[in-house]
Amino acid sequence: MKRISHDAWASILGVVYLGLMVNFLVLVTASPLVVLLITTDPALSWPLLALAAPLAAPALTGAFTAFREFGRGEPQVVRTFFRGWKATARKGLLIGAAASLTVVVLLVDVRAVAASPASVVIVPVLALLTVVAVATALVALVALAEAPQARLRDILKAALYLSVRRWYLTVLSFVVLGVQFALFTTMPAIAIGLACAPALYVAWANSRYTLRPVLDLDEALEREGVRA
């Protein structure tokens, strides 16, 4: 049998370290939301969950930054995670807060009209808007991790347009994150300790490809020495 080279082992161990460390760092930086999800009934504690959800947004941008820099050959996962967290914290919180508020308002509206005759028409529309809001937030956080200095308005516009235009990638990200959430409800230790980073990586890779038109433009302008 052919022996695995030292470089191959180093790459494998590096990926394992990336996954485990991202899992741990996301758990620490998003601990208010994680603790509430584990210790409370979401149907009853949803106001607290809505308040805690924005705090998890910088944790995601930190993870996305770590994924990007690891792909560029940077092995210092902790350093790149917190560098991304620090650079995106304010805008990430704003994106998370806007998404959380939008989802709460839409779901409250769904509950309010569920018993009315018009619910057959209104509820699907509200549900679709909820999905679009979550998709926009996810893609916007990936865009923020890629370009922390970009204007928040530009990030949200690009995320909204491209997440809808490339809906098939958005659906794939939702499927992976849905499986992760289902795993969390049944085996939270495995979901947090092992599966979190792979699920986030797939969502990041899909969303980054979704953003490729604007990211390619920014890279081209940077090569030409023009500020976007």
Summary of the structure (lengths in Angstrom):
residues: 228
radius of gyration: 18.8
end to end distance: 52.4
largest distance: 68.9
contacts: 705
relative contact order: 0.11
helix: 86%
strand: 0%
